Amino acid sequence: MVLPVASPGAPVRPFGAVLTAMVTPMTPDGVVDLDAAVRVAKKLVDDGNDGLVLSGTTGESPTTHAPEKQELVAAVVEAVGDRAVVVAGAGSNDTDHAVRMAVQAAEAGADGLLVVSPYYSRPSQEGLYRHFATVADATDLPVMLYDVPGRTCVRIAPGTWERIAAHPQVVANKDATGDVYAATKLAAATGLAWYSGDDALLLPFLAHGGAGIVSVSAHVVGRTFAEVVRRFDAGDHVGALAVFRTAIPVIDAVNGAGFQAVMAKAALQVQGVIEHRTLRLPYVEASDDEVAAVREALAQAGVLSPATAGAARVGQ
């Protein structure tokens, strides 16, 4: 597909401004539910998402397998067509495995790749650079790197950023370091598009020249985040803040416990988008009490229809 073009005066946005790190819906027995995935994808694009990130952490990438990932990409690409960018996760602490995922995603029709730092292994900066370059070399797809030291135990150093930014396929970063000042300096030094990987930091990133966000809360507040970006780009910063504040209950409910995949599936079930909130171990689906808290947050944010505001199915 044709990747989004930034509006005049806006930051360069190779993948658009608002992307959701999409869950992977499953049936009660843990089988990937492609019909439900298509439903979620269409809903997200209808809500104003420019892009969808498949098979990331929120998509349960560690516990879904190669054929499932390929089928998911193919189904979503077919469903959304040219309406959104489809970015596929190619993250592993095994570089050869990450390369295979990248190639398979390209074959399935993905528009880009998300490549996270190798987790658990804690490689050196030279190891990080070689990992990223090797995966980026594997296809012609544009690459968004993903710096999330809270999950990988290693942070990409400025010198490594400067080296890898020279790779023609590397065009962006999803930044989940929480360090907005460092992001400002790195984006300026590298020329890469910088996306917030933290829902709470959308406005600070925009204020510091960020391209947008790769979000979990946008499963249910995508319209809100799209409006925040629109107002910010138009210079209505007070209005952007006012709109952003309406999403605070959802941001807290979906992200607060640190189990984003769990709570995002609960939120989608409350909205009636998916029927089941099943996950694969070691994730455990939200309890009925947790679902009730998510429902209350969605009601506070005004993102429940009358049909779902009262109650939602909680059975599996």
TITI-672157 format. One record per residue (C-alpha): residue number from 1; residue in three letters; x, y, z. Coordinates in steps of 0.05 Angstrom, whole numbers, plus 5000, padded with zeros to 4 digits. Example, Ala and Ser with C-alpha at 12.3 -4.5 7.8 and 13.67 -1.06 7.14 Angstrom:
# residues 2
+-----+-----+------+------+------+
!   n ! res !   xx !   yy !   zz !
+-----+-----+------+------+------+
!   1 ! ala ! 5246 ! 4910 ! 5156 !
!   2 ! ser ! 5273 ! 4979 ! 5143 !
+-----+-----+------+------+------+
END
This chain:
# residues 316
+-----+-----+------+------+------+
!   n ! res !   xx !   yy !   zz !
+-----+-----+------+------+------+
!   1 ! met ! 5000 ! 5000 ! 5000 !
!   2 ! val ! 5019 ! 5074 ! 4996 !
!   3 ! leu ! 5046 ! 5096 ! 5063 !
!   4 ! pro ! 5016 ! 5159 ! 5094 !
!   5 ! val ! 5044 ! 5227 ! 5076 !
!   6 ! ala ! 5051 ! 5279 ! 5130 !
!   7 ! ser ! 5007 ! 5340 ! 5126 !
!   8 ! pro ! 5042 ! 5408 ! 5116 !
!   9 ! gly ! 5079 ! 5429 ! 5178 !
!  10 ! ala ! 5070 ! 5361 ! 5212 !
!  11 ! pro ! 5127 ! 5314 ! 5230 !
!  12 ! val ! 5147 ! 5261 ! 5179 !
!  13 ! arg ! 5101 ! 5202 ! 5192 !
!  14 ! pro ! 5123 ! 5141 ! 5152 !
!  15 ! phe ! 5070 ! 5097 ! 5186 !
!  16 ! gly ! 5017 ! 5150 ! 5200 !
!  17 ! ala ! 5005 ! 5183 ! 5267 !
!  18 ! val ! 4960 ! 5135 ! 5307 !
!  19 ! leu ! 4974 ! 5061 ! 5306 !
!  20 ! thr ! 4946 ! 5007 ! 5352 !
!  21 ! ala ! 4988 ! 4949 ! 5377 !
!  22 ! met ! 4932 ! 4901 ! 5362 !
!  23 ! val ! 4911 ! 4842 ! 5404 !
!  24 ! thr ! 4906 ! 4773 ! 5373 !
!  25 ! pro ! 4835 ! 4748 ! 5386 !
!  26 ! met ! 4826 ! 4675 ! 5404 !
!  27 ! thr ! 4770 ! 4625 ! 5413 !
!  28 ! pro ! 4757 ! 4595 ! 5482 !
!  29 ! asp ! 4804 ! 4537 ! 5466 !
!  30 ! gly ! 4861 ! 4584 ! 5448 !
!  31 ! val ! 4857 ! 4580 ! 5372 !
!  32 ! val ! 4872 ! 4646 ! 5336 !
!  33 ! asp ! 4805 ! 4674 ! 5313 !
!  34 ! leu ! 4818 ! 4706 ! 5245 !
!  35 ! asp ! 4746 ! 4728 ! 5237 !
!  36 ! ala ! 4749 ! 4766 ! 5303 !
!  37 ! ala ! 4817 ! 4795 ! 5283 !
!  38 ! val ! 4787 ! 4822 ! 5219 !
!  39 ! arg ! 4730 ! 4852 ! 5260 !
!  40 ! val ! 4779 ! 4886 ! 5307 !
!  41 ! ala ! 4823 ! 4912 ! 5250 !
!  42 ! lys ! 4764 ! 4942 ! 5213 !
!  43 ! lys ! 4739 ! 4974 ! 5276 !
!  44 ! leu ! 4806 ! 5005 ! 5292 !
!  45 ! val ! 4813 ! 5034 ! 5222 !
!  46 ! asp ! 4742 ! 5061 ! 5225 !
!  47 ! asp ! 4761 ! 5094 ! 5291 !
!  48 ! gly ! 4817 ! 5134 ! 5258 !
!  49 ! asn ! 4878 ! 5089 ! 5264 !
!  50 ! asp ! 4928 ! 5101 ! 5209 !
!  51 ! gly ! 4963 ! 5035 ! 5222 !
!  52 ! leu ! 4959 ! 4968 ! 5258 !
!  53 ! val ! 5017 ! 4933 ! 5290 !
!  54 ! leu ! 5008 ! 4858 ! 5291 !
!  55 ! ser ! 5044 ! 4805 ! 5332 !
!  56 ! gly ! 5076 ! 4852 ! 5381 !
!  57 ! thr ! 5076 ! 4841 ! 5456 !
!  58 ! thr ! 5002 ! 4860 ! 5459 !
!  59 ! gly ! 4990 ! 4812 ! 5402 !
!  60 ! glu ! 5020 ! 4755 ! 5444 !
!  61 ! ser ! 5078 ! 4746 ! 5397 !
!  62 ! pro ! 5118 ! 4700 ! 5444 !
!  63 ! thr ! 5061 ! 4649 ! 5445 !
!  64 ! thr ! 5036 ! 4651 ! 5374 !
!  65 ! his ! 5071 ! 4612 ! 5319 !
!  66 ! ala ! 5097 ! 4626 ! 5250 !
!  67 ! pro ! 5037 ! 4600 ! 5209 !
!  68 ! glu ! 4989 ! 4638 ! 5255 !
!  69 ! lys ! 5028 ! 4702 ! 5248 !
!  70 ! gln ! 5029 ! 4696 ! 5172 !
!  71 ! glu ! 4954 ! 4681 ! 5169 !
!  72 ! leu ! 4939 ! 4739 ! 5214 !
!  73 ! val ! 4978 ! 4788 ! 5171 !
!  74 ! ala ! 4946 ! 4763 ! 5107 !
!  75 ! ala ! 4876 ! 4766 ! 5136 !
!  76 ! val ! 4885 ! 4837 ! 5163 !
!  77 ! val ! 4918 ! 4863 ! 5100 !
!  78 ! glu ! 4861 ! 4836 ! 5059 !
!  79 ! ala ! 4810 ! 4866 ! 5107 !
!  80 ! val ! 4837 ! 4937 ! 5111 !
!  81 ! gly ! 4867 ! 4944 ! 5042 !
!  82 ! asp ! 4897 ! 5012 ! 5030 !
!  83 ! arg ! 4860 ! 5044 ! 5089 !
!  84 ! ala ! 4917 ! 5032 ! 5138 !
!  85 ! val ! 4989 ! 5010 ! 5144 !
!  86 ! val ! 4999 ! 4940 ! 5170 !
!  87 ! val ! 5063 ! 4932 ! 5209 !
!  88 ! ala ! 5084 ! 4862 ! 5230 !
!  89 ! gly ! 5126 ! 4844 ! 5290 !
!  90 ! ala ! 5192 ! 4811 ! 5275 !
!  91 ! gly ! 5219 ! 4810 ! 5345 !
!  92 ! ser ! 5261 ! 4755 ! 5377 !
!  93 ! asn ! 5323 ! 4744 ! 5418 !
!  94 ! asp ! 5344 ! 4696 ! 5362 !
!  95 ! thr ! 5366 ! 4737 ! 5302 !
!  96 ! asp ! 5354 ! 4681 ! 5253 !
!  97 ! his ! 5284 ! 4672 ! 5280 !
!  98 ! ala ! 5271 ! 4747 ! 5273 !
!  99 ! val ! 5295 ! 4744 ! 5201 !
! 100 ! arg ! 5247 ! 4687 ! 5185 !
! 101 ! met ! 5190 ! 4727 ! 5216 !
! 102 ! ala ! 5208 ! 4787 ! 5174 !
! 103 ! val ! 5210 ! 4748 ! 5110 !
! 104 ! gln ! 5144 ! 4712 ! 5126 !
! 105 ! ala ! 5111 ! 4779 ! 5142 !
! 106 ! ala ! 5134 ! 4808 ! 5076 !
! 107 ! glu ! 5107 ! 4747 ! 5039 !
! 108 ! ala ! 5040 ! 4755 ! 5075 !
! 109 ! gly ! 5034 ! 4827 ! 5050 !
! 110 ! ala ! 5057 ! 4869 ! 5110 !
! 111 ! asp ! 5074 ! 4942 ! 5096 !
! 112 ! gly ! 5128 ! 4948 ! 5149 !
! 113 ! leu ! 5163 ! 4913 ! 5206 !
! 114 ! leu ! 5169 ! 4926 ! 5281 !
! 115 ! val ! 5236 ! 4900 ! 5307 !
! 116 ! val ! 5245 ! 4900 ! 5382 !
! 117 ! ser ! 5312 ! 4896 ! 5418 !
! 118 ! pro ! 5330 ! 4824 ! 5434 !
! 119 ! tyr ! 5300 ! 4810 ! 5502 !
! 120 ! tyr ! 5330 ! 4770 ! 5560 !
! 121 ! ser ! 5397 ! 4760 ! 5524 !
! 122 ! arg ! 5421 ! 4830 ! 5541 !
! 123 ! pro ! 5467 ! 4836 ! 5481 !
! 124 ! ser ! 5522 ! 4888 ! 5474 !
! 125 ! gln ! 5511 ! 4950 ! 5433 !
! 126 ! glu ! 5549 ! 4918 ! 5376 !
! 127 ! gly ! 5502 ! 4858 ! 5382 !
! 128 ! leu ! 5442 ! 4904 ! 5380 !
! 129 ! tyr ! 5467 ! 4939 ! 5318 !
! 130 ! arg ! 5482 ! 4874 ! 5281 !
! 131 ! his ! 5414 ! 4844 ! 5301 !
! 132 ! phe ! 5376 ! 4904 ! 5275 !
! 133 ! ala ! 5417 ! 4910 ! 5211 !
! 134 ! thr ! 5410 ! 4835 ! 5196 !
! 135 ! val ! 5334 ! 4836 ! 5204 !
! 136 ! ala ! 5328 ! 4901 ! 5164 !
! 137 ! asp ! 5370 ! 4870 ! 5108 !
! 138 ! ala ! 5323 ! 4811 ! 5102 !
! 139 ! thr ! 5267 ! 4848 ! 5065 !
! 140 ! asp ! 5253 ! 4913 ! 5028 !
! 141 ! leu ! 5202 ! 4934 ! 5080 !
! 142 ! pro ! 5211 ! 4997 ! 5122 !
! 143 ! val ! 5229 ! 4982 ! 5194 !
! 144 ! met ! 5207 ! 5013 ! 5260 !
! 145 ! leu ! 5254 ! 4994 ! 5316 !
! 146 ! tyr ! 5227 ! 4986 ! 5386 !
! 147 ! asp ! 5266 ! 5009 ! 5447 !
! 148 ! val ! 5232 ! 4981 ! 5510 !
! 149 ! pro ! 5285 ! 4970 ! 5563 !
! 150 ! gly ! 5232 ! 4953 ! 5616 !
! 151 ! arg ! 5220 ! 4888 ! 5577 !
! 152 ! thr ! 5287 ! 4876 ! 5544 !
! 153 ! cys ! 5335 ! 4898 ! 5600 !
! 154 ! val ! 5378 ! 4936 ! 5550 !
! 155 ! arg ! 5371 ! 5006 ! 5522 !
! 156 ! ile ! 5395 ! 5027 ! 5453 !
! 157 ! ala ! 5453 ! 5075 ! 5462 !
! 158 ! pro ! 5459 ! 5141 ! 5424 !
! 159 ! gly ! 5519 ! 5116 ! 5384 !
! 160 ! thr ! 5480 ! 5054 ! 5363 !
! 161 ! trp ! 5422 ! 5097 ! 5342 !
! 162 ! glu ! 5468 ! 5139 ! 5298 !
! 163 ! arg ! 5496 ! 5077 ! 5265 !
! 164 ! ile ! 5431 ! 5040 ! 5252 !
! 165 ! ala ! 5395 ! 5104 ! 5228 !
! 166 ! ala ! 5441 ! 5102 ! 5168 !
! 167 ! his ! 5408 ! 5037 ! 5145 !
! 168 ! pro ! 5361 ! 5053 ! 5088 !
! 169 ! gln ! 5304 ! 5009 ! 5114 !
! 170 ! val ! 5304 ! 5037 ! 5185 !
! 171 ! val ! 5257 ! 5096 ! 5186 !
! 172 ! ala ! 5226 ! 5100 ! 5256 !
! 173 ! asn ! 5228 ! 5082 ! 5329 !
! 174 ! lys ! 5175 ! 5062 ! 5379 !
! 175 ! asp ! 5202 ! 5093 ! 5443 !
! 176 ! ala ! 5180 ! 5061 ! 5508 !
! 177 ! thr ! 5237 ! 5088 ! 5550 !
! 178 ! gly ! 5195 ! 5143 ! 5583 !
! 179 ! asp ! 5252 ! 5192 ! 5568 !
! 180 ! val ! 5221 ! 5247 ! 5526 !
! 181 ! tyr ! 5283 ! 5291 ! 5529 !
! 182 ! ala ! 5328 ! 5237 ! 5503 !
! 183 ! ala ! 5277 ! 5222 ! 5449 !
! 184 ! thr ! 5280 ! 5294 ! 5427 !
! 185 ! lys ! 5355 ! 5292 ! 5420 !
! 186 ! leu ! 5357 ! 5224 ! 5386 !
! 187 ! ala ! 5303 ! 5242 ! 5335 !
! 188 ! ala ! 5342 ! 5305 ! 5317 !
! 189 ! ala ! 5408 ! 5268 ! 5312 !
! 190 ! thr ! 5383 ! 5210 ! 5271 !
! 191 ! gly ! 5327 ! 5240 ! 5228 !
! 192 ! leu ! 5283 ! 5180 ! 5245 !
! 193 ! ala ! 5209 ! 5187 ! 5259 !
! 194 ! trp ! 5198 ! 5179 ! 5334 !
! 195 ! tyr ! 5134 ! 5147 ! 5360 !
! 196 ! ser ! 5113 ! 5144 ! 5432 !
! 197 ! gly ! 5105 ! 5074 ! 5458 !
! 198 ! asp ! 5070 ! 5099 ! 5520 !
! 199 ! asp ! 4997 ! 5122 ! 5517 !
! 200 ! ala ! 5007 ! 5172 ! 5572 !
! 201 ! leu ! 5062 ! 5208 ! 5534 !
! 202 ! leu ! 5026 ! 5223 ! 5469 !
! 203 ! leu ! 5023 ! 5298 ! 5479 !
! 204 ! pro ! 5094 ! 5306 ! 5506 !
! 205 ! phe ! 5121 ! 5268 ! 5446 !
! 206 ! leu ! 5080 ! 5311 ! 5398 !
! 207 ! ala ! 5106 ! 5373 ! 5433 !
! 208 ! his ! 5177 ! 5349 ! 5423 !
! 209 ! gly ! 5169 ! 5335 ! 5349 !
! 210 ! gly ! 5146 ! 5263 ! 5354 !
! 211 ! ala ! 5109 ! 5230 ! 5296 !
! 212 ! gly ! 5053 ! 5199 ! 5337 !
! 213 ! ile ! 5039 ! 5138 ! 5378 !
! 214 ! val ! 5037 ! 5062 ! 5377 !
! 215 ! ser ! 4982 ! 5052 ! 5428 !
! 216 ! val ! 4945 ! 5000 ! 5467 !
! 217 ! ser ! 4889 ! 5045 ! 5492 !
! 218 ! ala ! 4873 ! 5063 ! 5420 !
! 219 ! his ! 4836 ! 4997 ! 5417 !
! 220 ! val ! 4779 ! 5037 ! 5448 !
! 221 ! val ! 4800 ! 5110 ! 5444 !
! 222 ! gly ! 4829 ! 5112 ! 5374 !
! 223 ! arg ! 4781 ! 5168 ! 5354 !
! 224 ! thr ! 4804 ! 5208 ! 5414 !
! 225 ! phe ! 4877 ! 5201 ! 5398 !
! 226 ! ala ! 4866 ! 5217 ! 5325 !
! 227 ! glu ! 4830 ! 5281 ! 5347 !
! 228 ! val ! 4886 ! 5298 ! 5395 !
! 229 ! val ! 4936 ! 5294 ! 5337 !
! 230 ! arg ! 4891 ! 5333 ! 5290 !
! 231 ! arg ! 4882 ! 5390 ! 5340 !
! 232 ! phe ! 4956 ! 5391 ! 5358 !
! 233 ! asp ! 4976 ! 5395 ! 5285 !
! 234 ! ala ! 4927 ! 5452 ! 5275 !
! 235 ! gly ! 4959 ! 5491 ! 5333 !
! 236 ! asp ! 4901 ! 5480 ! 5381 !
! 237 ! his ! 4944 ! 5455 ! 5438 !
! 238 ! val ! 4894 ! 5473 ! 5492 !
! 239 ! gly ! 4840 ! 5435 ! 5455 !
! 240 ! ala ! 4886 ! 5376 ! 5444 !
! 241 ! leu ! 4899 ! 5372 ! 5519 !
! 242 ! ala ! 4825 ! 5376 ! 5534 !
! 243 ! val ! 4810 ! 5319 ! 5487 !
! 244 ! phe ! 4868 ! 5277 ! 5513 !
! 245 ! arg ! 4843 ! 5284 ! 5584 !
! 246 ! thr ! 4778 ! 5248 ! 5565 !
! 247 ! ala ! 4819 ! 5186 ! 5552 !
! 248 ! ile ! 4853 ! 5184 ! 5620 !
! 249 ! pro ! 4806 ! 5132 ! 5651 !
! 250 ! val ! 4818 ! 5085 ! 5594 !
! 251 ! ile ! 4894 ! 5096 ! 5593 !
! 252 ! asp ! 4896 ! 5079 ! 5668 !
! 253 ! ala ! 4851 ! 5019 ! 5662 !
! 254 ! val ! 4885 ! 4987 ! 5603 !
! 255 ! asn ! 4957 ! 5002 ! 5622 !
! 256 ! gly ! 4957 ! 5010 ! 5698 !
! 257 ! ala ! 4968 ! 4938 ! 5717 !
! 258 ! gly ! 5021 ! 4927 ! 5663 !
! 259 ! phe ! 4981 ! 4871 ! 5629 !
! 260 ! gln ! 4961 ! 4909 ! 5567 !
! 261 ! ala ! 4941 ! 4848 ! 5525 !
! 262 ! val ! 4896 ! 4824 ! 5581 !
! 263 ! met ! 4861 ! 4890 ! 5592 !
! 264 ! ala ! 4855 ! 4908 ! 5519 !
! 265 ! lys ! 4818 ! 4843 ! 5505 !
! 266 ! ala ! 4773 ! 4857 ! 5564 !
! 267 ! ala ! 4758 ! 4926 ! 5537 !
! 268 ! leu ! 4742 ! 4900 ! 5468 !
! 269 ! gln ! 4696 ! 4847 ! 5498 !
! 270 ! val ! 4660 ! 4901 ! 5538 !
! 271 ! gln ! 4651 ! 4941 ! 5474 !
! 272 ! gly ! 4622 ! 4879 ! 5440 !
! 273 ! val ! 4677 ! 4876 ! 5388 !
! 274 ! ile ! 4703 ! 4807 ! 5408 !
! 275 ! glu ! 4664 ! 4752 ! 5443 !
! 276 ! his ! 4720 ! 4721 ! 5484 !
! 277 ! arg ! 4779 ! 4749 ! 5522 !
! 278 ! thr ! 4819 ! 4685 ! 5519 !
! 279 ! leu ! 4895 ! 4689 ! 5522 !
! 280 ! arg ! 4951 ! 4638 ! 5521 !
! 281 ! leu ! 4991 ! 4624 ! 5583 !
! 282 ! pro ! 5029 ! 4654 ! 5616 !
! 283 ! tyr ! 4977 ! 4710 ! 5607 !
! 284 ! val ! 4913 ! 4698 ! 5645 !
! 285 ! glu ! 4848 ! 4729 ! 5623 !
! 286 ! ala ! 4818 ! 4787 ! 5663 !
! 287 ! ser ! 4774 ! 4768 ! 5721 !
! 288 ! asp ! 4701 ! 4790 ! 5724 !
! 289 ! asp ! 4721 ! 4844 ! 5775 !
! 290 ! glu ! 4775 ! 4870 ! 5728 !
! 291 ! val ! 4726 ! 4870 ! 5670 !
! 292 ! ala ! 4677 ! 4911 ! 5713 !
! 293 ! ala ! 4732 ! 4962 ! 5727 !
! 294 ! val ! 4749 ! 4966 ! 5653 !
! 295 ! arg ! 4675 ! 4975 ! 5637 !
! 296 ! glu ! 4671 ! 5033 ! 5687 !
! 297 ! ala ! 4732 ! 5066 ! 5655 !
! 298 ! leu ! 4702 ! 5061 ! 5586 !
! 299 ! ala ! 4637 ! 5090 ! 5611 !
! 300 ! gln ! 4675 ! 5149 ! 5642 !
! 301 ! ala ! 4710 ! 5161 ! 5576 !
! 302 ! gly ! 4645 ! 5158 ! 5537 !
! 303 ! val ! 4665 ! 5101 ! 5492 !
! 304 ! leu ! 4609 ! 5053 ! 5507 !
! 305 ! ser ! 4547 ! 5049 ! 5465 !
! 306 ! pro ! 4479 ! 5047 ! 5501 !
! 307 ! ala ! 4475 ! 4972 ! 5485 !
! 308 ! thr ! 4540 ! 4958 ! 5522 !
! 309 ! ala ! 4540 ! 5011 ! 5576 !
! 310 ! gly ! 4499 ! 4969 ! 5625 !
! 311 ! ala ! 4534 ! 4902 ! 5621 !
! 312 ! ala ! 4576 ! 4858 ! 5577 !
! 313 ! arg ! 4585 ! 4784 ! 5572 !
! 314 ! val ! 4638 ! 4760 ! 5621 !
! 315 ! gly ! 4636 ! 4685 ! 5607 !
! 316 ! gln ! 4686 ! 4649 ! 5564 !
+-----+-----+------+------+------+
END
